[in-house]
Amino acid sequence: MELSAALDSRTSAGRLTEPGPTPQQLDRILKAGARAPDHGRLQPWRFIVLEGTMRDAFIKTAAEAKRARLPGMTDEQLAAERDKINRSPTIVVVACVVNREQTKIPEIEQFAAVSAAVQNMFLSAHDLGYGVMWKTGAAAYDHDVKAAVGLKPDDHIVAILHLGTRLK
Ligand SMILES: Cc1cc2nc3c(=O)[nH]c(=O)nc-3n(C[C@H](O)[C@H](O)[C@H](O)COP(=O)(O)O)c2cc1C
């Protein structure tokens, strides 16, 4: 796909199903992320591909984070929320681990670099024919969710990137 065609046709995919990107395609998507403009070449991005027990822990804590925001959620609604997150074949948490050992590049610029990385990834996956949804929500700001994916409270989750085959 031409870049201009990719830019013109990019939209979010509200519902995803299998298959997700192959390991080789996922590698291309992550490499596209790492090509983002990055003031000071600090590479503040972290691409956390959720698999196995980490994926399970993420789904559990992300659903709990939603319930913390909506305390009326029943156990059935909590289970439905877990199922909904789990429907995405591939989930990549894109985080900004701010380099605070230097003072030249402010935090907001490091966050901006990671945001550019997310968009590169989105367009790369779109170019490969996959549906993408950039999410945040309560999960992105929850310390238990961050811990579940190996992040510290002062790290930022910039995107919870859902990838797969587009249903709509
Ligand atoms: C920083 C950021 C956070 C987002 N978080 C959510 C989210 O939590 N839930 C959601 O449904 N969409 C989320 N979106 C996706 C936007 O809502 C989506 O891009 C918007 O609905 C426009 O649709 P389009 O991408 O098809 O143009 C987020 C987008 C950005 C840039």
The ligand as a Gaussian input file, in Angstrom:
#p B3LYP/6-31G(d) Opt

LIG

0 1
 C       -4.345000       8.459000      23.275000
 C       -5.536000       7.719000      22.722000
 C       -6.299000       6.934000      23.555000
 C       -7.421000       6.253000      23.079000
 N       -8.159000       5.488000      23.937000
 C       -9.267000       4.867000      23.490000
 C      -10.040000       4.063000      24.375000
 O       -9.712000       3.890000      25.538000
 N      -11.151000       3.467000      23.892000
 C      -11.531000       3.626000      22.588000
 O      -12.566000       3.079000      22.206000
 N      -10.784000       4.348000      21.721000
 C       -9.668000       4.978000      22.136000
 N       -8.900000       5.686000      21.256000
 C       -9.199000       5.626000      19.818000
 C       -9.962000       6.832000      19.367000
 O      -11.118000       6.932000      20.105000
 C      -10.231000       6.667000      17.874000
 O       -9.074000       6.916000      17.158000
 C      -11.367000       7.605000      17.533000
 O      -12.558000       6.997000      17.957000
 C      -11.408000       7.966000      16.092000
 O      -11.661000       6.828000      15.288000
 P      -10.729000       6.495000      14.049000
 O       -9.374000       6.072000      14.621000
 O      -11.438000       5.412000      13.323000
 O      -10.570000       7.719000      13.228000
 C       -7.767000       6.362000      21.712000
 C       -6.961000       7.142000      20.860000
 C       -5.864000       7.807000      21.353000
 C       -5.006000       8.632000      20.416000

